[in-house]
């Protein structure tokens, strides 16, 4: 599960870095999308149990 989270965070970082670059809002968008992704992974993992 930790590897899945690591891959998701890396993919989100790559997409944000390619689209926004060194923009001042890149960190905010990255934090928001990572939070949403971790929330969804948590919901899906608890649904399976």
Legacy VTK file of the C-alpha trace (Angstrom):
# vtk DataFile Version 3.0
C-alpha trace
ASCII
DATASET POLYDATA
POINTS 49 float
0.000 0.000 0.000
2.854 2.372 0.770
4.322 1.797 -2.689
0.969 2.689 -4.258
0.838 5.934 -2.283
4.429 6.738 -3.276
3.680 6.167 -6.981
0.539 8.306 -6.833
2.393 11.179 -5.159
5.230 10.979 -7.696
2.827 10.956 -10.648
0.906 13.930 -9.258
4.173 15.806 -8.680
5.330 15.089 -12.230
2.050 16.270 -13.779
1.964 19.446 -11.687
5.608 20.213 -12.415
5.111 19.756 -16.169
1.971 21.884 -16.332
2.719 24.679 -13.852
6.508 24.573 -13.626
7.868 26.971 -11.021
4.612 28.839 -10.604
3.749 30.091 -7.139
0.572 28.032 -7.139
2.238 24.722 -8.023
2.803 23.764 -4.384
-0.786 24.583 -3.446
-2.206 22.525 -6.307
0.172 19.667 -5.486
-0.910 19.661 -1.832
-4.595 19.750 -2.767
-4.387 16.943 -5.328
-2.217 14.793 -3.053
-4.696 15.218 -0.208
-7.597 14.213 -2.444
-5.697 11.210 -3.799
-4.730 10.000 -0.311
-8.334 10.422 0.836
-9.601 8.327 -2.080
-6.969 5.624 -1.539
-7.962 5.481 2.130
-11.663 5.183 1.267
-11.048 2.441 -1.299
-8.787 0.445 1.017
-11.336 0.557 3.864
-14.160 -0.409 1.528
-12.388 -3.664 0.627
-12.065 -4.803 4.237
LINES 1 50
49 0 1 2 3 4 5 6 7 8 9 10 11 12 13 14 15 16 17 18 19 20 21 22 23 24 25 26 27 28 29 30 31 32 33 34 35 36 37 38 39 40 41 42 43 44 45 46 47 48
